[in-house]
Amino acid sequence: MGKLTSVTAFAPATVANVSCGFDIMGFAIDAIGDRVTVAYADANTVKVTGPYGHLIPAAWEKNTASVAVQAYLTFIQKSGLTFSISLEKNMPLGSGMGSSASSSAAAVFAVNHLLGDVLSTKELIPFAMEGERVASGSAHADNVAPSLLGGFVLIRSYHPLDIITVTSPDELFCAVVHPHIELHTSDARRILQSEIPIGDVIKQTANTAGFMVGLLTEDYSLLGRSMSDLLAEPKRTRLIPGFDEAKQAAMQAGALGCGISGSGPSIFALSKGMSCAEEIAQAIKKSFLKVGLDSEAFTSSLNVKGAFVVDSK
């Protein structure tokens, strides 16, 4: 086999925070994500296509995909190499489904494969995080880690970075509904409290621990009881019209639990089984319509594959 000249990779959408795990938990979903092609070129360039391509910058120093690639190249001491990056932007910006993370993850996965898999997939996470820094001002990993690795991910520590993949039940499904409004992660982070009452910290910690145990023991009831967020959701719901009613509709349709996907405005709900997830998605969509919001729904099992190579030449 000759030397590769270009690689196209796909990275899936994600749900971060998962209610009780602010900035430390996330999982990948099927059905939607971004594609990135990285090829050797005479100069560094970025071309953006796809339904949402016109909304993001194509400048090398501002695009999440190229920033992630540059961070990777600097680390492996190949910063003198130049590439063309073609980003097929299939995910809406400010959706709460890890749009910027998908671009960053696909880009670093593609360039790493192009250069001979210099690093493991897990080792690519810090570079994808740099794309997140450009997008939101914060290099968090709860979207890029599951987008790269697939499945359910726990970030035990950021300094040093300690990423743990967690087994999840086969019958755990997710509904994600994206109302047609845009909410920037930076804005959603700005309204959060910098100081949290110790009582809330204790409750949140207990919920996070309970959720982890629920995943590992396949205790669906415990998963649902643990999906309570005292840190971000109480502040962020004001940014999402009709959130309380949509959450109530999801629970009435059989959701184990329901919350804000990432920083919003998308809402996610977990369920046991696909048919239940589909009913929940339709219930949330109907609820949003009552406040005048169209929305798009996705139902999925947890994506365990993560980023992968679509094509190479």
Number of C-alpha atoms within 10 A of each C-alpha: 3 5 9 14 14 21 24 25 25 27 35 34 31 33 30 31 22 27 29 26 25 20 18 21 29 30 31 34 30 20 11 16 26 25 26 30 26 30 21 17 14 9 10 16 16 20 17 19 15 13 12 14 18 11 12 16 14 20 14 18 14 14 22 30 32 30 25 31 30 25 20 25 20 13 11 10 10 12 13 9 14 16 22 19 28 21 27 20 24 19 22 20 21 23 25 29 33 32 27 31 34 37 34 34 39 34 35 31 30 31 28 21 22 22 16 10 12 13 14 11 19 13 14 24 27 20 25 36 27 27 33 30 17 18 22 17 13 15 18 22 27 29 34 40 37 37 38 30 25 26 23 26 26 22 19 13 11 14 6 7 12 10 21 15 17 14 15 19 16 11 14 19 23 31 27 30 29 26 23 15 18 17 18 16 22 15 13 20 16 10 12 15 10 7 7 11 8 9 10 13 13 11 16 22 15 13 24 24 14 19 26 21 15 20 18 12 14 17 15 20 12 18 23 20 14 25 23 21 21 18 21 21 20 10 14 20 18 11 17 18 16 18 22 14 15 26 23 16 22 30 19 12 19 16 25 24 23 26 26 28 26 30 29 29 28 27 28 33 29 30 28 18 15 18 12 19 29 20 17 32 29 20 20 31 22 17 23 24 14 12 13 12 16 15 18 14 18 18 24 19 23 23 22 19 17 27 30 22 17 14 12 16 11
